[in-house]
Amino acid sequence: MDFETYLTDVYISKRTKTHLKKISAKQYNNRLENMIKKGIYNNEKVISEDIKNKISLYYANRRNEYVDTLDYYIKYKKHLETLTQE
């Protein structure tokens, strides 16, 4: 399962209580890919202040969408770990 599939099929938004739409999942995936390309995120298991500072240097992040992207990705990785342990 890839990250976009996790967002559309498994993850439930706390705000809307629904899965994300495909277009939103694609936007989150694009944000993640760009943060990896820019060296902001390197598969850390927690979002440090250093990561948040790097995000602020590159992006406006007005609605916290870049930090949320990393939060969702970390939850996705944990979900994959639980699947492989079963």
N, C-alpha and C positions, 0 to 999 in steps of 0.2 A: 504494500500500500504506500502510495506516495503522499506527500504533504497536502497537496490539493484535495485528494480523495479523503484524507482524514478530516479536513475542514468541512467538506460537503456531506460526508456520510457518518462521521463519528462525533466530532466536536459539536457541543450545544452551547450557543451563545448565552451568557448569563443575562444579558440585557433583553434579548428578544425571545429567548427560550426555544430557538430553532437552530437548524444547521445553517451554515453560511451558503449563500448562493455561489454558483460557479464563478461568476465574474469577480466576486469578492475574494474567493479562494485564490484565483489567479493573481489578483493584485497583491495579496499577502505573499504568495510564492515569489512574485517579481521583486518585492521589497527584500525578501530574504536573500535571493540570489544576488541582488545589488549590494547588500551589506556584506555578503561573503566576498564578493569581488573587490570591494574597497577595503577589506581587512578589518572591518568593524566587528564581525562575528566569526569565530573560529571553533564552533562546536562546544563552546563552554556550556556547563550545566546550570549556571546561574547568570543572571543579568547584573553585572557589576556596575559601579558608578563610572568606571573607566569606559565601559561600553556605552552607557548613557551619554557621557561627555562626547564620545566620538560621534554618536548619532546626532547630537546637537550641532556639531561642527559641519556635518554634511546636509542635514535635513531640517526643515522647520518643525516637524513632529508636533504640530499644534494639538492634534487630538490623540496623541500618544500612540499613533498607529504603528510606528516602527518598534517601539518597546513591546507593544501588544503582539506584533509579528513574532518577535523572539520568544515571548512567553508562550504563544501557541505552538511554536516549533519545538520548544523544550518539552511541552506537554505531549506533543506528537512522538518525540523520541522516547519518552517514558512509556507511552502507550505501546510502542513497538517492543520495548524491553519486556513488558508484561506478557505480550503475545508470545515471545520466544521462550519465556520461562514456563509457559503452560504446557 
